[in-house]
Amino acid sequence: MKTEKIGHLSRLILLLIVTLATCAFSAAANAQSGFTGKFTLPYEVHWGTVVLPAGEYTTSMNTVDAATLVQSANNNQSFYTRIPMIEDSEKGTACLFITVHGNERMIRSLNMPQYGRSLVYKPLTKAEREQLKAGQVQTVPVVVARK
């Protein structure tokens, strides 16, 4: 009888461990799940070495720490970004942060507060962080949906 109770208790403990591990892995997978998004650029923008004309675009990635696929809505242009650096997200909505230098605009990061992350494609220098205080940054909203 004691052996049965020990065996039953062992099975319950094993079941509890498996259940907790499954929950932990599910939470980690959910945090790393991919997304797709849509945005409209009202002006020409540089994203890394690529120049994007004004227009509608989609963006997608398998996980939030992977290279991002960017495609124009009419599919005549597509490219993968560099793998981004991950930082904590800024408050607010999902958006692209764009810095302005004269007539040139450059995408620096994609803020995704619903994931708790900001994907940084080109970090700001100290001088650029000072410019942000002077209002030399623009944002473009991104409509994001999980894959």
N, C-alpha and C positions, 0 to 999 in steps of 0.2 A: 504494500500500500504506500509506504514512504517513497519507494522508487517511482511509483506512478505520479505522485505529487511533485517530486523533483523533476521528472520528465515533463510534466505539464507546465511547471514554472519555467523550465528552460525554454520550452516552445513559445511561451508568452513573452519572455525576454527577447528571444530571437525575433519574434514578430514585431515587437516594439522597436527594436533596432532597425529592422528592414523598413518599417513604416517611416521612422525619423529620417533615415538615409534617403528614402524616396522623396520625401518632402524637401529635404535640403537640395537634392539634385534638381528637382522641378523648379525650385526658386532660382537656382543658379542658371538653369536653362532659360527661364523666363527673362531674367535680367540680361542675358546675352542674346536674346532673340533678335532677329533682323527687323528691318522696317522698310517701308517705301514712303516717299514723300513727293509733294508737288510744290513748285514755286514758280513765280513769274518775275523775271528781271526786267525792270523798266529802263535799263540802260546796259551798255556793254560792261562786262566785268571780267577780270582775270582770275582764274582759279588755277593756281600753280603756274604751269607754262602754257595753259590753254586759255584762249580768249573766247568768251561766250557772248554772242550778240544778245541784244534785248529779245525777250521771248519767253515762252513757257517751257519748263523742264520737269523731268522726274528724276528722282534719286532713289537708289536702293542699295542695300547691303545685307549680307547674310547674318552678320553679327554687328553690334554697334562698335566693335573695335577693329573692323576690317576696312579695306579700301572701299571707297564709295563709287558706285557706277552712276554717272550723270549722263542723261540722254535728253536731247531736245525733243519737244512734243511731236515734231514732224519727222523725227528719227534720222535727220541728216547729219547729226553730230552726236558722238558718244565717246566717253573716256572714263578711265578709272583714276581716282585721286590717289595720292600717296596714302599710306596707312596713317591715320591721324593719331595725335597724342590725345589721351583721355584726361579730362579735368572734370571737376564738379560743375554741374550746370549753373547757369545764371537763373535768377528768378524770371518769371514772365512766361512767354510763349515760345514755341519752337520757331527759330528764325536763323537766317544766315547773318553773321556779322561781317560787314564790309567796311574796309578802311578806304579813305579818299586821300590821294596825293595828287594835287593839281587836277588834271582831267582823267586820271587813272584810278579805277576802283578795283580793289582786290578782296576776294573772299578769304577771310581768316579762320572762321570757325562756324560750326553748325551747333546751335544750342538746342538741346532736347531735354527740357525739364521733366517731361513725363518718364524719361529713362534715368533722370538724375545725373545726366552726363552732358558734357560739351565736347565736341570733337574738334580739335584744333589742328588745322591743316598748315598754318604758318603762324608761329607764335609772334606776339608783338615784341618789339624792342622796347627799351626803356623810353626812348624818345617818342615812340608811337603811343605808349601808354600815357604820356603827357599830352599828346595830341587828342586823345580820347576825351580828356577833360575839357578840351576846347571845342568839342562837338564834331570832330572829324571822323565820325563813325556813322554808318547807316545800317539799317536792318531790313531784311526782306522776309516776310512771314513764310513759313513752310508748313504745309498741311501734312502731318505724319500719320501713318497707319501701320500697325504691326503687320508683318507678313503672315 
